[in-house]
Amino acid sequence: MAEEERNVTGFPGCMADVATPVPVQETQHQTNSNVVSTDLVNSSSEPTRTSSHKMWTIDDFDIGRPLGKGKFGSVFLARYKPERTIVALKVLFKEQIRKHNVAHQVIREIEIQHHLLHPNILRLKGFFHDKQRVYIILEYAEAGELYTRLKKKGKLEEPEAARYVRQLADALAYCHGRQVIHRDIKPENILIDGKGNLKIADFGWAVVSAHSRRETICGTLDYLPPEMISGHTHDSTVDNWAVGVLLFEMLVGRPPFEYPDQAATLQAIMKCRFAIPSFVSAGPTDLIRRLVVKEPCMRLSIGEILTHPWIVTMAKLPIIHKPEPTATTSSASQVTQSSTE
């Protein structure tokens, strides 16, 4: 399926290729249960500086080359001047947020991602706003999107795919333990850092659910499970389904439910009808078959993914062709060059 058809969430969390985790001072709201107010997307609102809180402004950053563009704004390579550290700065236009009636979604995304501290989740360092824009300071993952890597390589070798599944499952176990359901796991929303580690990004469709069932239909068609398509309630097992679909795509080079038209794709998903090529070995075939299951209660749990024999064995093997990150020095020079043009 074409990239523009796959990316239905409007704006990737960070379309970056990046450096190491950045020690930018965390936002003042970190310890509060509600870190974002509706003033964030109010066009007439500007933040006020107080003596007890750190407030960033755009003047604190050197802005470099664009890393990606979405419906509501863009992501830029940037350098935080006081510490001379490289970050990804996501810039959203308040007018577009209001126009598309997604203020609640933007606020929820910041609220959720800001509180998630896990090595395989892209770190949201802080946020600030002015009259026209919302700025989100993100960790910079220098090897870029998994989607880009798949387009370049076609498909991944089993040790690399297994390592990503293990890291993804570990991050999802952390999220689910905090009642967070991501609901939009796909290659475009997964970044790779300079050491080849996976980072979940874009929590725009994520939800904190104290209750077990949700009803909203969201995400990308290739990765939607049957219960969402049929309009039934869903729970965290939608993420488990997505892990299986992602593993298939990593090893085969395409999603399992890829048909010329949407109707055929929907029908295949509802019947859970797909074929795994013979070149995929028995281990991942078993894992995919036990995750991409119509009945949510029959899917492997996240814990069972982590203890699956293929994951345990393959994830320990070295990755022969690792992602090629952009050098930090090169990134820094790109910021300097762009900011002086």
C-alpha positions in Angstrom: 0.0 0.0 0.0 1.3 3.5 -0.8 2.9 5.5 2.0 0.2 8.2 1.9 -2.5 5.6 2.3 -0.7 3.9 5.2 -0.1 7.1 7.2 -3.6 8.0 8.3 -2.7 9.6 11.7 -1.7 12.9 10.1 1.6 13.5 11.6 4.4 11.0 12.6 5.7 11.5 16.1 9.2 12.2 14.9 10.4 11.6 11.3 14.0 11.7 12.4 17.4 10.2 11.8 19.3 11.0 15.1 21.8 11.1 17.9 22.1 10.1 21.5 19.5 10.8 24.3 19.6 14.4 25.1 20.0 15.8 28.7 17.8 18.8 28.1 16.2 19.8 31.4 12.8 18.2 31.8 9.7 20.3 31.7 8.4 21.8 34.9 5.1 19.7 34.7 6.7 16.3 34.9 5.5 15.4 38.4 1.9 16.6 37.8 -0.8 14.1 36.7 -2.0 16.7 34.1 0.9 18.2 32.3 -0.9 20.0 29.6 -3.8 22.5 29.7 -6.1 23.6 26.9 -4.2 26.9 26.8 -1.6 25.0 24.8 -3.7 25.2 21.7 -5.5 28.5 22.4 -4.3 31.0 19.7 -4.5 34.0 22.1 -2.6 32.2 24.8 1.1 32.6 25.6 3.0 30.9 28.5 4.1 33.1 31.4 7.5 32.6 33.0 7.5 32.0 36.7 10.5 31.9 39.1 9.9 28.3 40.1 9.5 26.8 36.6 11.7 26.4 33.5 10.0 27.8 30.4 11.6 27.3 27.0 11.3 29.7 24.1 12.2 29.2 20.4 15.2 31.5 21.0 16.7 28.6 23.1 17.2 26.6 20.0 19.2 26.7 16.7 16.9 25.3 14.1 18.4 23.1 11.4 17.2 21.1 8.4 13.6 19.7 8.3 13.3 16.0 9.2 9.7 15.6 8.2 6.5 17.3 7.4 2.9 16.5 8.4 -0.6 17.9 8.2 -0.2 20.1 11.3 3.4 21.1 11.1 7.0 19.9 10.7 9.8 18.3 12.6 13.3 20.0 12.6 16.7 19.0 13.6 17.6 21.5 16.3 20.3 22.2 18.9 19.5 23.3 22.5 21.8 26.3 22.9 22.5 26.2 26.6 23.7 22.5 26.5 24.7 22.3 22.8 22.7 19.1 22.5 20.9 17.8 19.4 17.2 17.2 19.5 14.2 16.9 17.2 11.8 19.8 17.5 8.3 19.1 16.5 6.5 22.3 15.5 2.7 22.3 15.2 0.5 25.2 14.0 -2.4 26.0 16.4 -4.6 27.1 13.5 -4.3 23.7 11.9 -4.9 21.9 15.2 -8.1 23.9 15.6 -9.1 23.5 12.0 -9.0 19.7 12.1 -10.4 19.6 15.6 -7.5 17.6 17.1 -6.7 19.7 20.1 -7.7 16.9 22.5 -5.6 14.4 20.5 -2.5 16.6 20.6 -2.9 17.3 24.3 -3.4 13.6 25.1 -0.4 12.6 23.0 1.8 15.0 25.0 0.3 13.9 28.3 0.9 10.3 27.6 4.3 10.3 26.0 5.7 12.8 28.5 5.2 10.3 31.4 6.6 7.3 29.6 10.2 6.5 30.6 11.5 3.4 28.8 14.7 2.9 26.7 12.5 1.7 23.8 10.1 4.7 23.8 11.1 7.9 22.2 11.6 10.4 25.0 9.5 13.5 25.0 11.8 16.0 26.8 9.4 18.9 27.1 7.1 21.3 25.3 6.2 25.0 25.1 4.1 27.2 22.9 3.6 30.8 21.7 0.6 32.5 20.0 0.9 30.6 16.7 2.7 27.3 17.4 3.1 24.3 19.8 6.7 23.1 20.1 7.5 19.5 21.3 11.1 18.6 22.2 11.9 15.0 21.3 14.8 12.7 21.6 16.6 12.5 18.3 16.9 8.9 16.9 19.6 9.1 14.2 19.0 6.0 12.1 15.5 7.1 11.3 12.2 5.3 10.6 11.9 1.5 10.4 9.7 2.2 7.4 12.6 3.8 5.6 14.9 1.0 6.4 12.4 -1.5 5.1 12.0 0.4 1.9 15.8 0.5 1.4 16.4 -3.2 2.3 13.2 -4.8 1.2 13.1 -7.1 4.2 15.1 -7.7 7.4 17.1 -10.7 8.5 15.7 -12.8 11.3 18.1 -11.7 14.1 17.4 -8.0 13.5 13.6 -8.6 13.2 13.6 -10.6 16.4 15.6 -8.0 18.3 13.1 -5.3 17.3 10.1 -7.5 18.3 11.7 -8.2 21.7 12.3 -4.5 22.3 8.9 -3.5 21.0 7.2 -6.1 23.3 9.2 -4.9 26.3 8.1 -1.3 25.6 4.5 -2.4 25.2 4.6 -4.4 28.4 5.7 -1.2 30.1 2.9 0.8 28.4 0.2 -1.8 29.1 1.3 -2.0 32.7 0.4 1.7 32.9 -2.9 1.2 31.1 -1.5 2.8 27.9 -2.6 1.3 24.6 -0.6 2.6 21.6 -3.1 1.6 18.9 -1.0 2.6 16.0 2.1 0.4 15.9 3.5 0.4 12.3 6.9 0.9 10.7 6.4 4.6 10.3 5.9 5.0 14.0 9.1 3.1 15.0 12.5 4.8 15.0 15.9 3.4 15.3 18.7 5.1 17.3 22.4 5.2 16.6 23.0 1.9 18.4 20.3 0.0 16.5 17.8 0.1 19.3 14.1 0.5 18.6 12.1 3.5 19.8 8.3 3.7 19.7 7.1 7.1 18.5 3.9 8.9 17.8 1.4 8.4 20.6 -1.3 10.4 18.7 -3.8 7.5 18.8 -2.7 6.2 22.2 -5.1 6.1 25.1 -4.9 5.6 28.8 -7.6 3.1 29.7 -8.4 2.3 33.2 -11.2 0.2 31.8 -10.5 -2.9 29.7 -12.5 -2.0 26.5 -12.4 0.9 24.1 -14.6 1.7 21.0 -12.8 4.3 18.9 -11.7 3.1 15.5 -8.1 4.4 14.8 -4.8 3.5 13.3 -3.8 2.4 9.8 -5.8 0.0 7.7 -2.9 -2.5 7.1 -2.6 -2.9 10.9 -6.2 -2.7 12.1 -7.5 -5.9 13.8 -10.9 -7.4 13.1 -12.5 -6.1 16.3 -11.8 -2.5 15.3 -13.0 -3.0 11.7 -16.3 -4.6 12.9 -16.9 -1.7 15.4 -16.6 -3.9 18.4 -14.9 -2.8 21.6 -11.1 -3.4 21.8 -8.4 -3.6 24.5 -4.6 -3.7 24.7 -4.5 -6.9 22.5 -4.8 -4.6 19.4 -1.1 -3.9 20.0 -0.4 -7.6 20.2 -2.0 -8.1 16.8 0.1 -5.2 15.4 3.3 -6.9 16.6 2.4 -9.9 14.5 1.6 -7.8 11.5 4.8 -5.8 11.9 6.9 -9.0 12.2 5.4 -10.3 9.0 6.2 -7.0 7.2 9.8 -7.0 8.5 10.4 -10.5 7.2 8.4 -10.4 4.0 8.7 -6.8 3.0 5.0 -6.1 2.8 2.0 -6.3 5.2 0.1 -9.6 5.3 -3.2 -7.9 4.3 -2.2 -6.0 1.1 -4.8 -6.0 -1.6 -5.5 -3.7 -4.6 -8.6 -2.2 -3.0 -9.8 -1.4 0.5 -12.8 -3.7 0.4 -10.7 -6.8 -0.3 -8.2 -5.8 2.4 -11.0 -5.4 4.9 -12.5 -8.8 4.0 -9.1 -10.5 4.3 -8.6 -8.9 7.8 -12.1 -9.9 9.0 -11.5 -13.5 7.9 -7.8 -13.4 9.0 -6.9 -14.7 5.6 -3.2 -14.4 4.8 -0.3 -16.6 3.6 3.2 -16.7 5.0 5.9 -17.3 2.3 7.9 -20.5 2.6 11.2 -18.6 3.0 10.0 -17.5 6.5 11.3 -20.1 8.9 9.2 -22.1 11.3 10.0 -19.9 14.4 8.6 -16.6 13.2 5.8 -18.3 11.3 4.6 -19.8 14.6 4.8 -16.4 16.3 2.9 -14.6 13.6 0.2 -17.3 13.4 -0.3 -17.0 17.2 -0.5 -13.2 17.2 -2.5 -12.4 14.0 -5.6 -14.2 15.3 -9.1 -13.0 14.9 -10.2 -13.7 18.5 -8.3 -11.2 20.8 -8.4 -13.6 23.7 -6.5 -16.2 21.7 -3.6 -14.0 20.8 -0.3 -14.5 22.6 0.2 -12.1 25.5 3.1 -9.7 25.5 4.9 -11.9 28.1 4.5 -14.9 25.8 6.0 -12.9 23.0 9.1 -12.2 25.1 9.5 -15.9 26.1 8.8 -17.3 22.6 11.7 -19.7 21.7 12.4 -17.9 18.4 12.6 -14.5 20.2 14.8 -15.9 23.0 17.2 -17.6 20.5 17.3 -15.2 17.6 17.4 -11.9 19.5 20.8 -12.9 21.0 22.4 -13.3 17.6 24.5 -10.4 16.2 22.9 -8.2 13.5 25.1 -8.4 10.4 23.8 -5.4 8.6 23.1 -2.7 11.2 21.3 0.5 10.5 23.6 3.3 9.4 23.2 6.4 11.7 24.1 9.9 10.7 27.1 11.0 12.7 26.4 13.4 15.5 29.1 15.8 14.4 27.5 15.9 10.9 24.1 16.5 12.5 25.6 19.3 14.6 27.2 20.9 11.6 23.8 20.7 9.7 22.2 22.7 12.5 25.0 25.3 12.4 24.8 25.7 8.7 21.1 25.9 8.6 20.8 28.4 11.4 23.3 30.7 9.8 21.7 30.7 6.3 
